[in-house]
Amino acid sequence: MRRIVLHLALACTAVLPLVPLVPLAAAAATLKVGDQQLQTRGVLEASGQLKDVPYEIEWFNFPAAQPLGEALNAGAIDVGGLGDAPLIFAYAAGAKIRAVSATRSTPEDLAIVVPANSPIHSAADLKGKRIATTRGSIGHYLAVATLERAHLKLTDVTWSFMQPADARAALASGSVDAWSTWDPYVALTEARDHTRSVANGIGLSSGLSFEAATDAAIRDKGAELADFLRRVAAAQRWALSHPDEVAAIQSRVTGLPADVLKTVYQRAQLHPVAIDGNVIAEQQRTADLYVRAEVIKTRLDVAPSFAKPLSAAAP
């Protein structure tokens, strides 16, 4: 997708108006874009994809996917980036949103971290422990999937649902024993707090993330949305071969350390992928895990949560 991390970022309701570099077309709409820890805006700026945008963009920054999904559901933003699990939670809650583009990353960027001196060394050691995560996040998904693979029940641990800044503080103070989270938080706490990972998303997470848009934006701002998605995909491809440049520029945008951001980009290898039957099937498997764990009470068909392709945005 995110204060120490967060005191450097804007509050989740803050608006960051982007002054266009060229005159806007008279009929162009304003696209309201939700971001997490300025990551999308940072990579767009670093790659030069915010030059000559023929419409206005208003940026809304969020610390995690849950409040971003709530903003989408309320119609406060038109489009925003969500991981696979948050999209499922939002759709299950009745949000009138659809996935309009997809990316895949190496899920090593998703991890359960513990303090360096923790007695926890494996998933089995989590039994009886306190796990912090953000409800409905990819961190929540990882914790559920990790417990299932270790043949533990959700009731075998104590859950502490909170936003990332609070979770980091709770781990540092000993109020919780482990934190299930995602990059840049994983990279930041490893580098600055000297935590270590006891589980990650390899073999558990699809590594999928999505740009999701409201039904209204798909209907009324299709041209702007398609152009924006094309620019995001181009920026993501550029970042794959320019980790130093994107980390340096995004550091100036976000306030996060450049070395941390370089780690984020190098290990994630995030890249755009087409939304096809395989992607939808992987998303269904993620939803089904939540049903097995009784986090979602009834089976959810995820297929309607994907929009028809926007031709200008095909990766």
C-alpha atoms as a printed R data frame, in Angstrom:
    type eleno elety resid chain resno       x       y       z
1   ATOM     1    CA   MET     A     1   0.000   0.000   0.000
2   ATOM     2    CA   ARG     A     2   1.189   3.638   5.940
3   ATOM     3    CA   ARG     A     3   2.816   8.185  13.026
4   ATOM     4    CA   ILE     A     4   6.560   6.808  13.029
5   ATOM     5    CA   VAL     A     5   6.052   5.798   9.799
6   ATOM     6    CA   LEU     A     6   2.753   7.387  10.443
7   ATOM     7    CA   HIS     A     7   3.652  10.620  12.147
8   ATOM     8    CA   LEU     A     8   5.423  11.397   8.907
9   ATOM     9    CA   ALA     A     9   2.321  10.686   6.875
10  ATOM    10    CA   LEU     A    10  -0.827  12.714   6.666
11  ATOM    11    CA   ALA     A    11  -3.911  11.827   8.639
12  ATOM    12    CA   CYS     A    12  -6.161   9.475   6.795
13  ATOM    13    CA   THR     A    13  -8.647  12.231   6.022
14  ATOM    14    CA   ALA     A    14  -6.080  14.652   4.659
15  ATOM    15    CA   VAL     A    15  -6.348  15.762   1.063
16  ATOM    16    CA   LEU     A    16  -3.274  16.300  -1.049
17  ATOM    17    CA   PRO     A    17  -4.302  18.299  -4.139
18  ATOM    18    CA   LEU     A    18  -2.002  17.734  -7.089
19  ATOM    19    CA   VAL     A    19  -1.506  20.885  -9.103
20  ATOM    20    CA   PRO     A    20  -1.610  19.790 -12.738
21  ATOM    21    CA   LEU     A    21   1.390  20.636 -14.851
22  ATOM    22    CA   VAL     A    22  -0.681  21.405 -17.948
23  ATOM    23    CA   PRO     A    23  -4.087  23.058 -18.359
24  ATOM    24    CA   LEU     A    24  -6.936  20.662 -17.738
25  ATOM    25    CA   ALA     A    25  -9.375  19.798 -20.454
26  ATOM    26    CA   ALA     A    26 -12.612  21.630 -19.833
27  ATOM    27    CA   ALA     A    27 -14.632  18.447 -19.493
28  ATOM    28    CA   ALA     A    28 -12.100  16.481 -17.454
29  ATOM    29    CA   ALA     A    29 -13.285  15.211 -14.091
30  ATOM    30    CA   THR     A    30 -11.319  15.291 -10.854
31  ATOM    31    CA   LEU     A    31 -10.152  11.826  -9.856
32  ATOM    32    CA   LYS     A    32 -10.123  11.233  -6.094
33  ATOM    33    CA   VAL     A    33  -7.398   8.694  -5.334
34  ATOM    34    CA   GLY     A    34  -6.844   6.849  -2.068
35  ATOM    35    CA   ASP     A    35  -3.263   5.908  -1.214
36  ATOM    36    CA   GLN     A    36  -1.501   4.064   1.605
37  ATOM    37    CA   GLN     A    37   1.585   5.780   2.986
38  ATOM    38    CA   LEU     A    38   1.865   7.745  -0.261
39  ATOM    39    CA   GLN     A    39   3.233   4.668  -2.006
40  ATOM    40    CA   THR     A    40   1.303   5.038  -5.250
41  ATOM    41    CA   ARG     A    41   1.910   8.763  -5.468
42  ATOM    42    CA   GLY     A    42   5.590   8.245  -4.684
43  ATOM    43    CA   VAL     A    43   6.193   5.746  -7.481
44  ATOM    44    CA   LEU     A    44   4.210   7.856  -9.944
45  ATOM    45    CA   GLU     A    45   6.295  10.924  -9.132
46  ATOM    46    CA   ALA     A    46   9.551   8.981  -9.213
47  ATOM    47    CA   SER     A    47   8.797   7.530 -12.648
48  ATOM    48    CA   GLY     A    48   7.594  10.811 -14.161
49  ATOM    49    CA   GLN     A    49   4.086   9.478 -14.694
50  ATOM    50    CA   LEU     A    50   2.476  12.522 -13.086
51  ATOM    51    CA   LYS     A    51   3.642  14.771 -15.916
52  ATOM    52    CA   ASP     A    52   1.037  16.061 -18.338
53  ATOM    53    CA   VAL     A    53  -1.940  14.553 -16.546
54  ATOM    54    CA   PRO     A    54  -4.964  16.041 -18.371
55  ATOM    55    CA   TYR     A    55  -7.213  16.007 -15.309
56  ATOM    56    CA   GLU     A    56  -6.884  16.893 -11.641
57  ATOM    57    CA   ILE     A    57  -5.984  14.321  -9.013
58  ATOM    58    CA   GLU     A    58  -6.877  14.729  -5.353
59  ATOM    59    CA   TRP     A    59  -4.845  12.448  -3.107
60  ATOM    60    CA   PHE     A    60  -6.197  11.023   0.135
61  ATOM    61    CA   ASN     A    61  -3.615   9.253   2.297
62  ATOM    62    CA   PHE     A    62  -4.464   6.389   4.684
63  ATOM    63    CA   PRO     A    63  -2.410   4.396   7.198
64  ATOM    64    CA   ALA     A    64  -3.894   1.049   6.114
65  ATOM    65    CA   ALA     A    65  -6.381  -0.570   3.764
66  ATOM    66    CA   GLN     A    66  -9.312  -0.738   6.195
67  ATOM    67    CA   PRO     A    67  -9.993   3.028   6.349
68  ATOM    68    CA   LEU     A    68  -9.265   3.304   2.624
69  ATOM    69    CA   GLY     A    69 -11.903   0.654   1.952
70  ATOM    70    CA   GLU     A    70 -14.343   2.520   4.183
71  ATOM    71    CA   ALA     A    71 -13.710   5.697   2.180
72  ATOM    72    CA   LEU     A    72 -14.384   3.815  -1.050
73  ATOM    73    CA   ASN     A    73 -17.584   2.398   0.416
74  ATOM    74    CA   ALA     A    74 -18.704   5.891   1.417
75  ATOM    75    CA   GLY     A    75 -17.928   7.289  -2.030
76  ATOM    76    CA   ALA     A    76 -15.403   9.740  -0.555
77  ATOM    77    CA   ILE     A    77 -12.775   8.543  -3.047
78  ATOM    78    CA   ASP     A    78 -13.060   7.095  -6.542
79  ATOM    79    CA   VAL     A    79 -10.205   4.585  -6.579
80  ATOM    80    CA   GLY     A    80  -7.572   3.239  -4.228
81  ATOM    81    CA   GLY     A    81  -5.139   0.398  -3.661
82  ATOM    82    CA   LEU     A    82  -6.185  -2.584  -1.532
83  ATOM    83    CA   GLY     A    83  -4.637  -5.950  -0.795
84  ATOM    84    CA   ASP     A    84  -6.536  -9.120  -1.617
85  ATOM    85    CA   ALA     A    85  -7.933  -9.610   1.881
86  ATOM    86    CA   PRO     A    86  -9.147  -6.010   2.434
87  ATOM    87    CA   LEU     A    87 -10.937  -6.098  -0.905
88  ATOM    88    CA   ILE     A    88 -12.753  -9.236   0.226
89  ATOM    89    CA   PHE     A    89 -13.741  -7.628   3.528
90  ATOM    90    CA   ALA     A    90 -15.008  -4.504   1.805
91  ATOM    91    CA   TYR     A    91 -16.986  -6.491  -0.753
92  ATOM    92    CA   ALA     A    92 -18.410  -8.796   1.925
93  ATOM    93    CA   ALA     A    93 -19.598  -5.681   3.785
94  ATOM    94    CA   GLY     A    94 -21.587  -4.634   0.727
95  ATOM    95    CA   ALA     A    95 -19.257  -1.979  -0.678
96  ATOM    96    CA   LYS     A    96 -20.196  -1.027  -4.237
97  ATOM    97    CA   ILE     A    97 -16.647  -1.307  -5.523
98  ATOM    98    CA   ARG     A    98 -14.862  -3.428  -8.104
99  ATOM    99    CA   ALA     A    99 -11.235  -4.393  -8.726
100 ATOM   100    CA   VAL     A   100 -10.093  -2.624 -11.897
101 ATOM   101    CA   SER     A   101  -6.414  -3.634 -11.993
102 ATOM   102    CA   ALA     A   102  -4.140  -6.124 -10.255
103 ATOM   103    CA   THR     A   103  -0.530  -6.472  -9.175
104 ATOM   104    CA   ARG     A   104   1.453  -9.326  -7.753
105 ATOM   105    CA   SER     A   105   4.370  -9.193  -5.335
106 ATOM   106    CA   THR     A   106   6.582 -11.736  -3.607
107 ATOM   107    CA   PRO     A   107   4.779 -12.232  -0.277
108 ATOM   108    CA   GLU     A   108   7.964 -12.104   1.749
109 ATOM   109    CA   ASP     A   109   6.854  -8.498   2.250
110 ATOM   110    CA   LEU     A   110   4.079  -9.841   4.491
111 ATOM   111    CA   ALA     A   111   5.280 -11.169   7.852
112 ATOM   112    CA   ILE     A   112   4.618 -11.882  11.511
113 ATOM   113    CA   VAL     A   113   7.378 -10.127  13.426
114 ATOM   114    CA   VAL     A   114   8.521 -10.478  17.030
115 ATOM   115    CA   PRO     A   115  11.187  -8.733  19.135
116 ATOM   116    CA   ALA     A   116  14.729 -10.044  18.698
117 ATOM   117    CA   ASN     A   117  14.754 -11.622  22.186
118 ATOM   118    CA   SER     A   118  11.286 -13.179  21.889
119 ATOM   119    CA   PRO     A   119  10.880 -16.871  22.805
120 ATOM   120    CA   ILE     A   120   8.667 -17.219  19.709
121 ATOM   121    CA   HIS     A   121  10.593 -18.938  16.909
122 ATOM   122    CA   SER     A   122   7.884 -20.661  14.883
123 ATOM   123    CA   ALA     A   123   4.181 -20.518  14.158
124 ATOM   124    CA   ALA     A   124   3.585 -23.238  16.767
125 ATOM   125    CA   ASP     A   125   5.043 -20.925  19.410
126 ATOM   126    CA   LEU     A   126   2.235 -18.434  18.802
127 ATOM   127    CA   LYS     A   127  -0.169 -20.576  20.840
128 ATOM   128    CA   GLY     A   128  -1.289 -18.634  23.902
129 ATOM   129    CA   LYS     A   129   0.317 -15.412  22.629
130 ATOM   130    CA   ARG     A   130  -1.071 -11.963  21.806
131 ATOM   131    CA   ILE     A   131  -1.036 -11.012  18.115
132 ATOM   132    CA   ALA     A   132  -1.528  -7.460  16.920
133 ATOM   133    CA   THR     A   133  -2.820  -6.787  13.415
134 ATOM   134    CA   THR     A   134  -5.279  -4.581  11.572
135 ATOM   135    CA   ARG     A   135  -8.704  -6.133  11.190
136 ATOM   136    CA   GLY     A   136  -9.460  -7.072   7.590
137 ATOM   137    CA   SER     A   137  -5.901  -6.416   6.433
138 ATOM   138    CA   ILE     A   138  -3.438  -8.650   4.624
139 ATOM   139    CA   GLY     A   139  -1.722  -8.936   8.006
140 ATOM   140    CA   HIS     A   140  -4.947 -10.337   9.451
141 ATOM   141    CA   TYR     A   141  -5.104 -12.818   6.590
142 ATOM   142    CA   LEU     A   142  -1.495 -13.911   7.142
143 ATOM   143    CA   ALA     A   143  -2.101 -14.538  10.837
144 ATOM   144    CA   VAL     A   144  -5.225 -16.611  10.130
145 ATOM   145    CA   ALA     A   145  -3.475 -18.613   7.398
146 ATOM   146    CA   THR     A   146  -0.376 -19.148   9.533
147 ATOM   147    CA   LEU     A   147  -2.422 -20.492  12.434
148 ATOM   148    CA   GLU     A   148  -4.369 -22.792  10.138
149 ATOM   149    CA   ARG     A   149  -1.176 -24.234   8.651
150 ATOM   150    CA   ALA     A   150   0.170 -24.802  12.175
151 ATOM   151    CA   HIS     A   151  -3.099 -26.598  13.099
152 ATOM   152    CA   LEU     A   152  -3.957 -23.930  15.654
153 ATOM   153    CA   LYS     A   153  -7.393 -22.432  16.231
154 ATOM   154    CA   LEU     A   154  -8.081 -18.710  16.165
155 ATOM   155    CA   THR     A   155  -9.031 -19.033  19.818
156 ATOM   156    CA   ASP     A   156  -5.542 -20.332  20.610
157 ATOM   157    CA   VAL     A   157  -4.260 -16.747  20.453
158 ATOM   158    CA   THR     A   158  -5.431 -13.397  21.767
159 ATOM   159    CA   TRP     A   159  -6.199 -10.906  19.009
160 ATOM   160    CA   SER     A   160  -5.435  -7.193  19.333
161 ATOM   161    CA   PHE     A   161  -6.860  -5.309  16.364
162 ATOM   162    CA   MET     A   162  -5.297  -1.890  15.844
163 ATOM   163    CA   GLN     A   163  -3.758   0.396  13.259
164 ATOM   164    CA   PRO     A   164  -0.069  -0.082  12.357
165 ATOM   165    CA   ALA     A   165   1.350   2.794  14.432
166 ATOM   166    CA   ASP     A   166  -0.369   1.486  17.551
167 ATOM   167    CA   ALA     A   167   0.658  -2.098  16.783
168 ATOM   168    CA   ARG     A   168   4.304  -1.106  16.442
169 ATOM   169    CA   ALA     A   169   4.172   0.703  19.777
170 ATOM   170    CA   ALA     A   170   2.400  -2.233  21.426
171 ATOM   171    CA   LEU     A   171   5.064  -4.660  20.222
172 ATOM   172    CA   ALA     A   172   7.846  -2.399  21.457
173 ATOM   173    CA   SER     A   173   6.211  -2.026  24.882
174 ATOM   174    CA   GLY     A   174   5.484  -5.738  25.288
175 ATOM   175    CA   SER     A   175   1.718  -5.241  25.263
176 ATOM   176    CA   VAL     A   176   1.553  -7.803  22.459
177 ATOM   177    CA   ASP     A   177   3.881 -10.661  21.585
178 ATOM   178    CA   ALA     A   178   3.761 -10.522  17.788
179 ATOM   179    CA   TRP     A   179   2.659  -8.227  14.993
180 ATOM   180    CA   SER     A   180   1.293  -9.478  11.673
181 ATOM   181    CA   THR     A   181   1.853  -6.743   9.103
182 ATOM   182    CA   TRP     A   182   3.135  -5.795   5.666
183 ATOM   183    CA   ASP     A   183   5.755  -3.624   4.034
184 ATOM   184    CA   PRO     A   184   6.895  -0.928   4.558
185 ATOM   185    CA   TYR     A   185   6.146  -1.731   8.206
186 ATOM   186    CA   VAL     A   186   7.953  -5.090   8.094
187 ATOM   187    CA   ALA     A   187  11.078  -3.537   6.587
188 ATOM   188    CA   LEU     A   188  10.934  -0.544   8.917
189 ATOM   189    CA   THR     A   189  10.593  -2.528  12.135
190 ATOM   190    CA   GLU     A   190  13.270  -5.013  11.043
191 ATOM   191    CA   ALA     A   191  15.728  -2.216  10.258
192 ATOM   192    CA   ARG     A   192  14.940   0.154  13.115
193 ATOM   193    CA   ASP     A   193  13.500  -2.036  15.892
194 ATOM   194    CA   HIS     A   194  15.577  -5.145  15.109
195 ATOM   195    CA   THR     A   195  12.566  -7.436  15.008
196 ATOM   196    CA   ARG     A   196  12.670 -10.769  13.236
197 ATOM   197    CA   SER     A   197  10.104 -12.677  11.217
198 ATOM   198    CA   VAL     A   198   8.676 -15.986  12.449
199 ATOM   199    CA   ALA     A   199   6.379 -16.444   9.448
200 ATOM   200    CA   ASN     A   200   5.794 -14.767   6.120
201 ATOM   201    CA   GLY     A   201   3.419 -15.001   3.218
202 ATOM   202    CA   ILE     A   202   5.428 -17.410   1.072
203 ATOM   203    CA   GLY     A   203   3.160 -20.354   0.322
204 ATOM   204    CA   LEU     A   204   0.233 -18.718   2.084
205 ATOM   205    CA   SER     A   205  -0.539 -15.454   0.321
206 ATOM   206    CA   SER     A   206  -1.254 -14.904  -3.358
207 ATOM   207    CA   GLY     A   207   0.734 -11.671  -3.269
208 ATOM   208    CA   LEU     A   208  -2.138 -10.007  -5.100
209 ATOM   209    CA   SER     A   209  -3.168  -6.406  -4.619
210 ATOM   210    CA   PHE     A   210  -5.731  -4.396  -6.498
211 ATOM   211    CA   GLU     A   211  -6.761  -0.933  -7.481
212 ATOM   212    CA   ALA     A   212 -10.456  -0.863  -6.655
213 ATOM   213    CA   ALA     A   213 -12.903   1.747  -7.899
214 ATOM   214    CA   THR     A   214 -16.446   2.631  -7.009
215 ATOM   215    CA   ASP     A   215 -19.197   1.663  -9.392
216 ATOM   216    CA   ALA     A   216 -19.930   5.376  -9.803
217 ATOM   217    CA   ALA     A   217 -16.342   6.170 -10.823
218 ATOM   218    CA   ILE     A   218 -16.259   3.292 -13.302
219 ATOM   219    CA   ARG     A   219 -19.460   4.638 -14.834
220 ATOM   220    CA   ASP     A   220 -18.791   8.387 -14.700
221 ATOM   221    CA   LYS     A   221 -14.991   8.747 -14.800
222 ATOM   222    CA   GLY     A   222 -13.998   5.862 -17.024
223 ATOM   223    CA   ALA     A   223 -11.556   7.814 -19.215
224 ATOM   224    CA   GLU     A   224  -9.719   9.368 -16.271
225 ATOM   225    CA   LEU     A   225  -9.680   6.073 -14.409
226 ATOM   226    CA   ALA     A   226  -8.291   4.141 -17.384
227 ATOM   227    CA   ASP     A   227  -5.548   6.719 -17.916
228 ATOM   228    CA   PHE     A   228  -4.627   6.697 -14.221
229 ATOM   229    CA   LEU     A   229  -4.380   2.896 -14.146
230 ATOM   230    CA   ARG     A   230  -2.174   2.942 -17.249
231 ATOM   231    CA   ARG     A   231   0.173   5.394 -15.538
232 ATOM   232    CA   VAL     A   232   0.296   3.317 -12.349
233 ATOM   233    CA   ALA     A   233   1.155   0.148 -14.306
234 ATOM   234    CA   ALA     A   234   3.915   1.970 -16.204
235 ATOM   235    CA   ALA     A   235   5.323   3.346 -12.936
236 ATOM   236    CA   GLN     A   236   5.340  -0.111 -11.353
237 ATOM   237    CA   ARG     A   237   7.255  -1.574 -14.300
238 ATOM   238    CA   TRP     A   238   9.764   1.278 -14.132
239 ATOM   239    CA   ALA     A   239  10.300   0.767 -10.398
240 ATOM   240    CA   LEU     A   240  11.358  -2.864 -10.938
241 ATOM   241    CA   SER     A   241  14.604  -1.763 -12.565
242 ATOM   242    CA   HIS     A   242  15.109   1.497 -10.654
243 ATOM   243    CA   PRO     A   243  14.976   0.590  -6.930
244 ATOM   244    CA   ASP     A   244  17.527   3.230  -5.887
245 ATOM   245    CA   GLU     A   245  15.805   6.057  -7.734
246 ATOM   246    CA   VAL     A   246  12.307   5.169  -6.603
247 ATOM   247    CA   ALA     A   247  13.442   4.695  -2.998
248 ATOM   248    CA   ALA     A   248  15.220   8.076  -2.939
249 ATOM   249    CA   ILE     A   249  12.330   9.982  -4.476
250 ATOM   250    CA   GLN     A   250   9.670   8.194  -2.471
251 ATOM   251    CA   SER     A   251  11.657   8.877   0.679
252 ATOM   252    CA   ARG     A   252  11.297  12.591  -0.002
253 ATOM   253    CA   VAL     A   253   7.561  12.162  -0.629
254 ATOM   254    CA   THR     A   254   6.792   9.927   2.359
255 ATOM   255    CA   GLY     A   255   9.488  10.744   4.911
256 ATOM   256    CA   LEU     A   256  10.341   7.045   5.204
257 ATOM   257    CA   PRO     A   257  14.057   6.105   5.159
258 ATOM   258    CA   ALA     A   258  15.412   5.425   1.676
259 ATOM   259    CA   ASP     A   259  17.185   2.234   2.778
260 ATOM   260    CA   VAL     A   260  13.910   0.844   4.122
261 ATOM   261    CA   LEU     A   261  12.076   1.699   0.907
262 ATOM   262    CA   LYS     A   262  14.800   0.106  -1.210
263 ATOM   263    CA   THR     A   263  14.331  -3.115   0.745
264 ATOM   264    CA   VAL     A   264  10.582  -2.879   0.169
265 ATOM   265    CA   TYR     A   265  10.921  -2.566  -3.590
266 ATOM   266    CA   GLN     A   266  13.699  -5.092  -4.030
267 ATOM   267    CA   ARG     A   267  11.987  -7.925  -2.199
268 ATOM   268    CA   ALA     A   268   8.435  -7.254  -3.343
269 ATOM   269    CA   GLN     A   269   9.184  -7.259  -7.088
270 ATOM   270    CA   LEU     A   270   5.686  -5.841  -7.478
271 ATOM   271    CA   HIS     A   271   4.433  -5.869 -11.058
272 ATOM   272    CA   PRO     A   272   1.110  -5.454 -12.852
273 ATOM   273    CA   VAL     A   273  -0.771  -8.568 -13.947
274 ATOM   274    CA   ALA     A   274  -3.900  -9.108 -15.988
275 ATOM   275    CA   ILE     A   275  -7.119  -9.924 -14.164
276 ATOM   276    CA   ASP     A   276  -7.924 -13.392 -15.465
277 ATOM   277    CA   GLY     A   277  -9.502 -16.609 -14.284
278 ATOM   278    CA   ASN     A   278  -6.448 -17.562 -12.243
279 ATOM   279    CA   VAL     A   279  -6.464 -14.267 -10.356
280 ATOM   280    CA   ILE     A   280 -10.165 -14.600  -9.598
281 ATOM   281    CA   ALA     A   281  -9.661 -18.207  -8.455
282 ATOM   282    CA   GLU     A   282  -6.836 -17.164  -6.119
283 ATOM   283    CA   GLN     A   283  -9.038 -14.443  -4.678
284 ATOM   284    CA   GLN     A   284 -11.781 -17.012  -4.140
285 ATOM   285    CA   ARG     A   285  -9.371 -19.238  -2.195
286 ATOM   286    CA   THR     A   286  -8.487 -16.291   0.039
287 ATOM   287    CA   ALA     A   287 -12.174 -15.636   0.708
288 ATOM   288    CA   ASP     A   288 -12.770 -19.328   1.410
289 ATOM   289    CA   LEU     A   289 -10.057 -19.336   4.069
290 ATOM   290    CA   TYR     A   290 -11.909 -16.557   5.890
291 ATOM   291    CA   VAL     A   291 -15.092 -18.637   5.748
292 ATOM   292    CA   ARG     A   292 -13.296 -21.694   7.179
293 ATOM   293    CA   ALA     A   293 -11.956 -19.520   9.976
294 ATOM   294    CA   GLU     A   294 -15.470 -18.054  10.493
295 ATOM   295    CA   VAL     A   295 -14.111 -14.552  10.030
296 ATOM   296    CA   ILE     A   296 -16.671 -14.235   7.221
297 ATOM   297    CA   LYS     A   297 -19.882 -16.026   8.144
298 ATOM   298    CA   THR     A   298 -21.185 -17.036   4.719
299 ATOM   299    CA   ARG     A   299 -19.441 -18.094   1.524
300 ATOM   300    CA   LEU     A   300 -18.697 -15.192  -0.786
301 ATOM   301    CA   ASP     A   301 -18.591 -15.382  -4.574
302 ATOM   302    CA   VAL     A   302 -15.763 -12.987  -5.456
303 ATOM   303    CA   ALA     A   303 -16.285 -12.977  -9.232
304 ATOM   304    CA   PRO     A   304 -18.677  -9.982  -9.177
305 ATOM   305    CA   SER     A   305 -16.060  -7.955  -7.290
306 ATOM   306    CA   PHE     A   306 -14.045  -7.622 -10.515
307 ATOM   307    CA   ALA     A   307 -14.920  -5.023 -13.125
308 ATOM   308    CA   LYS     A   308 -14.859  -5.606 -16.846
309 ATOM   309    CA   PRO     A   309 -11.455  -4.630 -18.261
310 ATOM   310    CA   LEU     A   310 -10.780  -0.979 -18.966
311 ATOM   311    CA   SER     A   311  -8.965  -1.264 -22.279
312 ATOM   312    CA   ALA     A   312  -6.697   1.717 -21.757
313 ATOM   313    CA   ALA     A   313  -5.404   0.259 -18.510
314 ATOM   314    CA   ALA     A   314  -4.422  -3.234 -19.603
315 ATOM   315    CA   PRO     A   315  -0.997  -4.137 -18.171
